[in-house]
Each structure stands twice: as C-alpha cells, then as structure tokens.
Amino acid sequence: METPEIDWSKLSFGYFPTDVNVRCTFKDGKWGPIEESTSEYLNIHMAATSLHYGQECFEGLKAFRGKDDKIRVFRLEENARRIADSARGLLMEPVPEELFAEMVKRVVKANARFVPPYGSGASLYIRPLEIGITPQVGVKAATEYTFIIFVQPVGPYFKNGFKPTNICIMREYDRVAPKGTGRWKVGGNYAASIAAGQRAHDMGYSAVLYLDPKEKKYLDECGPANFIAIKNGVYITPASESILPSITNKSLMQIAADMGLKVEQRHITVDELAEVSEAAAVGTAAVASPIGEIDDIDTGKKYVIARDGQPGPVTTELYHRLQAIQNGDDPDTHGWNTLIE
Ligand SMILES: *Cc1c(COP(=O)(O)O)cnc(C)c1O
C-alpha cells in the first residue's frame, strides 16, 4: 500500500487511525489465536470488570525508521515484562511475553506505511492494552480478558524546540497510595491524576511533581513520567515503591553510566532541589523533557533549575544519545532494538 500523505512533523499525540489492530482473548483458561482487525471498536459486555472496577492495564512503546529504512522497536521485552507485572497487580491474566512480542511485531509490520520517515522526528506509537471482559457486578477478578494492540504515528514531542518547561508541587493531590498501584501501569492511576494535571496546566505548568504519598517528604514522579536530576555531576532519580519503573529512565541510567556518570537511585528530598543543576521528566513520549523551574505551590518556594532558560548539557547529551540508538544512528550495544523484518 502507498505511503499516506501525512505532515509527520505536525502530528499530535491524539488519536490517528491506521490500517489494522491485533487482538487476542483469554477464555476457558487459555489465550486464543491472534486476530487482525480493521475495526476501531470493541464489542464488550456492559458489565465487563474493566468498565466498573478498573481491571485495565496498558503500555506505551515506539517504533522508529532508520536511515537504512529498517524499522526498530525499542525495548519491547521490557514492556512485555511490565504489562504482565501490571496484570498480576490487578489479578488479571498476564499476557505471555512471547505473545506480546509476536503481536507487537505483527501490528507494526501490518502498519509499516505509518512508520514515519527517518529524520522527521516522528515515530510510530504502539499502545497495547488489556481489559477484563467478564460480566461481573460483584467485585472480583474477571476470568476472561482481551489484549489489544493498536498503533498510530506521532509527531516530534518538541515542536517548538528542545526547551525547558515549568512544573509544580501540589500536596493537595496524590495519584497513588503508599502501597497502592503506583508501580503498575494501570488506567486507575491516570484517572486519579487528571484533575490535578488539569489544575497544573491551568496554572501554566506542564506537569505535577508528586511527592511520596506517605510522608510527602520525598520526590516521587512527574505525572506520567519519571523524575531525574543532575546533582554535582551525579544522575539522581527517586527510589520509591509508588512510582512506575520507566523503561526510558532505566535506559538513560545505563547511558549515563556508559558516559562515566555516577547513577544513584535513592530518596530525594524536596529541599535537595535547591542543589540540582539539571532536571527532566523522562518517558517514552518525550525521552527527556527538561525542567526549567519547580514551584512548590504550598510553601511558595521556587526552585530555578535552568538558570539560563536552556536545557543542561547532561540532559541534552542523554536525550541525543538515546534517540541515536532508537533511530539506529548509534550502535545498539545493549541489544535494545528489535528489527521488524
Ligand atoms: C508510562 C509511565 C512512565 C514512563 O515509562 P516509560 O517506560 O519510560 O515510557 C512513567 N510514569 C508513569 C506513571 C507511567 O505510566
């Protein structure tokens, strides 16, 4: 099929229809065959557990087209492990990792014409999700599940250049509980964060920097992204059981170590923000989104991170290095890419 007429650099992170999605259903104790569908709809029972009690988990990963025209999917084995972990967290049936990998490859291949060209800054976003479909009004786990993967092209995250944005600390909201579901990628965590996120946006901030929900003393994460900072040349990022283990953060920690930086995953207090020279929100969508200033709404304290209004040198290098691996420009020394044949 033909390459679609798309202005790749202008694509947003909304919804964009592509050719096919793939689906697989768990029923009678086993996963069925992989089905390809051209429908954008699901036909599910109104009493499905996902709709009432949030038995839903999802993933987000990307495929990139290289200079060699080959398509590479970044770290799909990590996403396979993580969605199975999220499923176990909600007592859902975990999708076997091999099934996940096979379905990702199949859906990317079937929609190859939507993988943006090399150099456009755009990529193919892959969205796997699993839902409980058993009709069940009593609160308990479903016995049937559907796993779906759809894809869509997304434009470059930084449409106006790689620039810092400001974020805020708001103690009025938590997105997760101390021993809750924060470590899993589930819809419920997002539902709990939409109001705070909207309030932050209305005040001109790009995200909320959540504190640990138990003591409100340590940094947790930045809405749907992990928080990282550079302090005296050391890469620091919160250790917390209420944050989602970001695959981007994990990759950047490895790249930082490869660059000779010391990496610390530990508690970071709010006060420590006064001593950091760089900070960023990291995740699949942006890789690294540099942070200019962090305003503590409750105390009125402002932590100015990017004093000259520019992203710091370490953040910038980490950002470029990770993208160079994803695009196939730099050697994939850690074996992170899966080539789609
Ligand atoms: C998905 C997600 C991230 C980022 O994870 P990546 O694997 O790097 O994309 C961070 N925090 C939360 C809460 C998330 O849901």
The ligand as a MOL file (V3000), in Angstrom:
LIG
                    3D

  0  0  0     0  0            999 V3000
M  V30 BEGIN CTAB
M  V30 COUNTS 15 15 0 0 0
M  V30 BEGIN ATOM
M  V30 1 C 4.4780 5.0010 31.3450 0
M  V30 2 C 4.8430 5.7880 32.5360 0
M  V30 3 C 6.1360 6.3430 32.7070 0
M  V30 4 C 7.1960 6.2700 31.6470 0
M  V30 5 O 7.6150 4.9840 31.3880 0
M  V30 6 P 8.4110 4.6640 30.0510 0
M  V30 7 O 8.5680 3.1990 30.0670 0
M  V30 8 O 9.7210 5.3630 30.1260 0
M  V30 9 O 7.5850 5.1810 28.9260 0
M  V30 10 C 6.3960 6.9990 33.8790 0
M  V30 11 N 5.4750 7.1400 34.8470 0
M  V30 12 C 4.2280 6.6510 34.7080 0
M  V30 13 C 3.2570 6.8420 35.8010 0
M  V30 14 C 3.8710 5.9620 33.5540 0
M  V30 15 O 2.6410 5.4740 33.4430 0
M  V30 END ATOM
M  V30 BEGIN BOND
M  V30 1 1 1 2
M  V30 2 1 2 3
M  V30 3 2 2 14
M  V30 4 1 3 4
M  V30 5 2 3 10
M  V30 6 1 4 5
M  V30 7 1 5 6
M  V30 8 2 6 7
M  V30 9 1 6 8
M  V30 10 1 6 9
M  V30 11 1 10 11
M  V30 12 2 11 12
M  V30 13 1 12 13
M  V30 14 1 12 14
M  V30 15 1 14 15
M  V30 END BOND
M  V30 END CTAB
M  END
